[in-house]
Amino acid sequence: MRIGISLGDPRGIGSEITLKALAAEAAADDIRYLLIGELLQLQKLSSQQQLNLPLEEATRASQSARFVVVNPAQVDANAKPADAALAWLRHAGELCLRNELDAMVTAPVNKEAIVRAGHRFIGQTEFLSELAGANRTVMMLLGHDDRGRWLRVALATVHIALRDVPARLTQDKILLAIERAAEACQLLGLPRARVGVCGLNPHCGEGGEFGDEEPRVVVPATVAAEAKGVDVIGPLSGDTVFHHALHGEFDAVVAMYHDQGLAPLKTVAFDSGVNWTLGLPFIRTSPDHGTAFDIAGKGIANPSSMISAIRLAKQLARYRR
């Protein structure tokens, strides 16, 4: 099995958490990992952290090499870190599209830096969706608390201003998120795929007293999903549905906007949450945190989320095979 890891912004913690995660996972599998980034930086970090991973440059790697490093087009990561991060991300996606990788994991990038470098960029999810020509993708975040209780949250809208959510929220987007959430449960091998759907407004609008999005767009989406055979319930008040999901009443939750879903998810799985892009023609996971420039280079970054992302990528790749 071959898993690629694009190392994200070279000024962030992507390389550090990747090496720590691979050191923790190396004995558990015989997977060949392709690290898409800068070899010298990785070698330096591996030595500093006393990880001593046997990193090999792609053009010289032996057939038995497990940790291979490639830097596409030899992008200068020091001079143009944002350009490098985007080139590494693109290369991983292209390898997946050519079936040269079984899955890809993406370390964090800095969106502002990429935009300032002159690129049109919303996020890694959107970039990979466009690269793959996939216009029906959904972002899911998943993680568990210290008692092993899971939250799996699919988002109907993602990276848009809160003021734009009501206008951008449509029946089709909600239906897509519901269907993708149910599919995700099946891909994870869960015995059930019951989906709870959040309302947009507090208390689901109190019967239209404040907001009509629930009867106008959310209810038709849940009815349409139910007609397709999905086990779905909603709309449900956003201030209670995650409690019920954490206690096993739902296998996944569809949230109407970014923070509605991510706030409870990060409350229960801040260090180990995973971002999974549903609907791509290949497997893509990512740790659920940012570049953490403030602690980069200090050797204290927590690799838990990257470990979870790698494990999920392996699980899904085995299922697909």
C-alpha positions as CSV (number, residue, x, y, z in Angstrom):
1,M,0.0,0.0,0.0
2,R,1.2,3.5,-0.8
3,I,0.2,6.6,1.1
4,G,1.4,10.1,0.2
5,I,1.7,12.9,2.7
6,S,2.0,16.5,1.5
7,L,3.9,18.4,4.2
8,G,2.0,21.7,4.2
9,D,3.6,25.1,4.9
10,P,7.3,24.5,5.6
11,R,7.3,27.2,8.2
12,G,4.6,25.3,10.2
13,I,4.5,22.0,12.2
14,G,3.6,19.8,9.3
15,S,7.0,18.1,8.9
16,E,7.4,17.6,12.6
17,I,4.0,16.0,13.3
18,T,4.4,13.8,10.2
19,L,7.8,12.4,11.3
20,K,6.5,11.9,14.8
21,A,3.4,10.1,13.5
22,L,5.4,7.9,11.2
23,A,7.8,6.9,14.0
24,A,4.8,6.0,16.1
25,E,3.1,4.0,13.3
26,A,6.1,2.4,11.5
27,A,6.0,-0.8,13.5
28,A,2.3,-1.3,12.9
29,D,2.4,-1.7,9.1
30,D,4.6,-2.3,6.1
31,I,3.2,0.6,4.1
32,R,5.3,2.7,1.7
33,Y,5.0,6.4,2.6
34,L,5.8,9.1,0.1
35,L,6.6,12.4,1.8
36,I,6.1,15.3,-0.5
37,G,8.3,18.1,0.8
38,E,11.9,19.1,1.4
39,L,14.4,16.3,2.2
40,L,17.0,18.4,4.1
41,Q,14.4,19.8,6.4
42,L,13.0,16.4,7.2
43,Q,16.5,14.9,7.8
44,K,17.3,17.8,10.2
45,L,14.0,17.3,12.1
46,S,14.4,13.6,12.3
47,S,17.9,14.0,13.8
48,Q,16.8,16.7,16.2
49,Q,13.9,14.6,17.5
50,Q,16.1,11.5,17.6
51,L,13.5,9.7,15.4
52,N,16.1,8.3,13.0
53,L,13.7,7.5,10.3
54,P,15.4,6.0,7.2
55,L,14.4,8.8,4.7
56,E,15.4,8.2,1.1
57,E,15.3,10.6,-1.8
58,A,12.9,9.5,-4.5
59,T,15.4,9.3,-7.4
60,R,17.8,7.2,-5.3
61,A,15.3,5.1,-3.2
62,S,15.6,1.4,-3.1
63,Q,12.7,-0.8,-3.8
64,S,12.4,-1.7,-0.2
65,A,12.4,1.9,1.0
66,R,9.4,2.8,3.2
67,F,10.0,6.5,3.7
68,V,10.6,8.2,0.4
69,V,10.9,11.9,-0.1
70,V,10.1,13.9,-3.3
71,N,10.1,17.6,-3.9
72,P,8.3,18.2,-7.2
73,A,9.9,20.8,-9.5
74,Q,12.4,21.4,-6.7
75,V,10.4,24.2,-5.3
76,D,12.5,26.4,-3.0
77,A,10.6,26.0,0.3
78,N,12.7,28.6,2.1
79,A,12.3,31.4,-0.5
80,K,8.6,30.6,-1.4
81,P,7.0,28.6,1.3
82,A,3.4,29.2,0.2
83,D,4.3,28.2,-3.4
84,A,6.0,25.1,-2.1
85,A,3.0,24.1,0.0
86,L,0.7,24.4,-2.9
87,A,3.0,22.5,-5.3
88,W,3.3,19.7,-2.8
89,L,-0.5,19.5,-2.4
90,R,-1.0,19.5,-6.2
91,H,1.6,16.8,-6.7
92,A,-0.1,14.5,-4.1
93,G,-3.5,15.0,-5.7
94,E,-2.1,14.3,-9.2
95,L,-0.4,11.1,-8.0
96,C,-3.8,9.9,-6.5
97,L,-5.6,10.7,-9.8
98,R,-3.0,8.6,-11.6
99,N,-3.6,5.7,-9.1
100,E,0.1,5.9,-8.0
101,L,-1.1,6.4,-4.4
102,D,-3.8,4.6,-2.5
103,A,-4.5,7.6,-0.3
104,M,-3.2,11.0,0.6
105,V,-2.8,12.9,3.9
106,T,-2.4,16.6,3.9
107,A,-0.5,18.6,6.6
108,P,-1.8,22.1,7.3
109,V,-1.2,25.0,5.0
110,N,-1.7,28.8,5.6
111,K,-4.5,30.0,3.4
112,E,-3.6,33.7,3.8
113,A,0.0,33.1,2.8
114,I,-1.1,31.2,-0.4
115,V,-3.5,33.9,-1.4
116,R,-0.9,36.6,-0.8
117,A,1.5,34.7,-3.0
118,G,-0.9,35.3,-5.9
119,H,-2.9,32.1,-5.9
120,R,-6.7,31.7,-5.9
121,F,-7.2,29.5,-2.9
122,I,-10.1,28.9,-0.5
123,G,-8.9,25.7,1.2
124,Q,-7.3,22.3,0.6
125,T,-10.7,20.7,0.3
126,E,-11.8,23.1,-2.4
127,F,-8.4,22.9,-4.2
128,L,-8.4,19.1,-4.4
129,S,-12.1,19.1,-5.5
130,E,-11.3,21.4,-8.4
131,L,-8.2,19.4,-9.3
132,A,-10.2,16.2,-9.4
133,G,-13.2,17.8,-11.2
134,A,-15.4,16.7,-8.3
135,N,-18.2,19.2,-7.6
136,R,-20.1,17.1,-5.0
137,T,-17.6,16.9,-2.2
138,V,-18.4,17.3,1.5
139,M,-16.1,18.0,4.4
140,M,-16.5,15.6,7.4
141,L,-14.7,16.0,10.7
142,L,-14.5,13.0,13.0
143,G,-13.0,12.2,16.4
144,H,-13.6,10.6,19.7
145,D,-13.3,11.6,23.3
146,D,-11.3,9.9,26.1
147,R,-14.1,7.4,26.6
148,G,-14.1,6.3,22.9
149,R,-17.3,8.0,22.0
150,W,-17.3,9.3,18.5
151,L,-18.6,12.4,16.8
152,R,-18.8,12.5,13.0
153,V,-19.8,15.8,11.5
154,A,-20.5,16.6,7.8
155,L,-20.8,20.2,6.8
156,A,-23.5,21.6,4.5
157,T,-21.5,24.8,4.0
158,V,-17.9,25.4,4.8
159,H,-15.6,28.4,4.3
160,I,-18.0,31.2,3.9
161,A,-18.9,34.2,6.1
162,L,-21.6,33.5,8.7
163,R,-23.8,36.3,7.2
164,D,-23.8,34.5,3.9
165,V,-24.9,31.1,5.2
166,P,-28.7,31.5,5.0
167,A,-28.5,32.6,1.4
168,R,-26.0,29.9,0.4
169,L,-27.8,27.1,2.3
170,T,-29.9,25.1,-0.2
171,Q,-31.9,21.9,-0.2
172,D,-29.4,20.3,-2.6
173,K,-26.4,21.1,-0.4
174,I,-28.1,19.7,2.7
175,L,-29.2,16.6,0.9
176,L,-25.7,16.0,-0.5
177,A,-24.2,16.3,3.1
178,I,-26.8,13.8,4.4
179,E,-26.1,11.3,1.7
180,R,-22.3,11.7,2.0
181,A,-22.6,11.3,5.8
182,A,-24.5,8.0,5.4
183,E,-22.0,6.8,2.8
184,A,-19.1,7.6,5.2
185,C,-20.7,5.4,7.9
186,Q,-20.8,2.6,5.4
187,L,-17.2,3.1,4.3
188,L,-16.2,3.0,8.0
189,G,-17.8,-0.3,8.4
190,L,-20.4,0.9,10.9
191,P,-23.3,-1.4,11.5
192,R,-25.7,1.5,11.2
193,A,-25.8,4.9,9.4
194,R,-28.3,7.0,11.3
195,V,-27.8,10.7,10.5
196,G,-29.1,13.6,12.6
197,V,-29.5,16.9,10.8
198,C,-29.1,20.3,12.6
199,G,-31.5,23.2,12.1
200,L,-30.0,26.5,11.2
201,N,-31.7,28.7,13.8
202,P,-31.9,28.5,17.6
203,H,-34.5,25.9,18.5
204,C,-35.0,25.3,14.8
205,G,-36.7,28.7,14.5
206,E,-39.5,28.0,17.0
207,G,-42.0,27.1,14.2
208,G,-41.0,30.1,12.0
209,E,-40.9,32.7,14.8
210,F,-37.4,33.5,13.9
211,G,-36.2,32.2,10.6
212,D,-37.9,30.0,8.0
213,E,-34.9,28.0,6.8
214,E,-36.0,24.8,8.6
215,P,-39.4,24.3,6.9
216,R,-38.2,25.9,3.6
217,V,-34.9,24.0,3.0
218,V,-33.9,21.6,5.8
219,V,-37.2,19.6,6.0
220,P,-37.4,19.1,2.2
221,A,-33.8,17.8,2.3
222,T,-34.4,15.3,5.0
223,V,-37.6,14.1,3.4
224,A,-35.8,13.7,0.1
225,A,-33.0,11.7,1.8
226,E,-35.5,9.5,3.6
227,A,-37.1,8.8,0.3
228,K,-33.7,7.6,-0.9
229,G,-33.5,5.1,1.9
230,V,-31.3,7.1,4.3
231,D,-32.0,6.7,8.1
232,V,-32.2,10.4,8.8
233,I,-33.8,12.6,11.5
234,G,-34.1,16.3,11.5
235,P,-34.1,19.2,11.7
236,L,-32.9,19.0,15.3
237,S,-31.8,21.8,17.6
238,G,-28.1,22.4,17.2
239,D,-27.7,22.9,21.0
240,T,-28.7,19.3,21.8
241,V,-28.1,17.1,18.7
242,F,-24.3,16.6,19.4
243,H,-25.0,15.5,23.0
244,H,-27.3,12.8,21.6
245,A,-24.8,11.8,18.9
246,L,-22.0,11.5,21.5
247,H,-24.2,9.1,23.4
248,G,-24.8,6.9,20.4
249,E,-28.2,8.0,19.1
250,F,-26.7,9.2,15.8
251,D,-23.8,7.8,13.8
252,A,-23.2,11.2,12.0
253,V,-24.5,14.7,12.2
254,V,-25.0,17.2,9.4
255,A,-24.2,20.8,10.5
256,M,-25.4,23.8,8.6
257,Y,-22.2,25.8,8.9
258,H,-18.6,25.5,9.8
259,D,-18.5,26.4,13.5
260,Q,-21.8,24.8,14.3
261,G,-20.2,21.5,13.6
262,L,-16.5,22.1,14.5
263,A,-17.1,23.7,17.9
264,P,-18.5,20.5,19.5
265,L,-16.2,18.3,17.5
266,K,-13.1,20.1,18.8
267,T,-14.5,20.1,22.3
268,V,-14.4,16.3,22.4
269,A,-11.5,15.6,20.1
270,F,-9.3,18.7,20.0
271,D,-6.0,16.8,19.7
272,S,-7.1,13.8,17.6
273,G,-9.8,15.1,15.2
274,V,-9.5,14.2,11.5
275,N,-10.7,16.1,8.4
276,W,-12.0,13.7,5.7
277,T,-13.0,14.9,2.2
278,L,-16.1,12.9,1.1
279,G,-16.8,12.5,-2.6
280,L,-13.3,12.7,-4.1
281,P,-12.3,10.0,-6.5
282,F,-9.4,9.2,-4.1
283,I,-8.9,9.1,-0.3
284,R,-7.9,12.3,1.4
285,T,-7.6,12.9,5.1
286,S,-5.9,15.7,7.2
287,P,-5.2,16.6,10.8
288,D,-7.8,19.0,12.1
289,H,-5.6,21.9,13.1
290,G,-3.5,24.7,11.5
291,T,0.1,25.4,10.9
292,A,0.8,26.5,14.5
293,F,3.6,28.9,13.5
294,D,4.0,29.9,17.1
295,I,5.4,26.5,18.2
296,A,7.0,25.5,14.9
297,G,10.6,24.5,15.4
298,K,10.3,24.0,19.1
299,G,9.8,20.2,19.0
300,I,6.7,20.3,21.1
301,A,4.0,19.8,18.4
302,N,1.4,17.1,19.3
303,P,1.2,14.5,16.5
304,S,-2.1,12.9,17.7
305,S,-4.3,14.4,14.9
306,M,-1.8,13.4,12.2
307,I,-1.6,9.9,13.6
308,S,-5.4,9.7,13.5
309,A,-5.4,11.0,9.9
310,I,-2.8,8.4,8.8
311,R,-4.7,5.6,10.5
312,L,-8.0,6.7,8.9
313,A,-6.3,6.9,5.4
314,K,-5.0,3.3,5.9
315,Q,-8.4,2.0,7.1
316,L,-10.2,3.5,4.1
317,A,-7.5,2.3,1.6
318,R,-7.8,-1.2,2.9
319,Y,-11.6,-1.0,2.6
320,R,-11.3,0.2,-0.9
321,R,-8.9,-2.5,-1.9
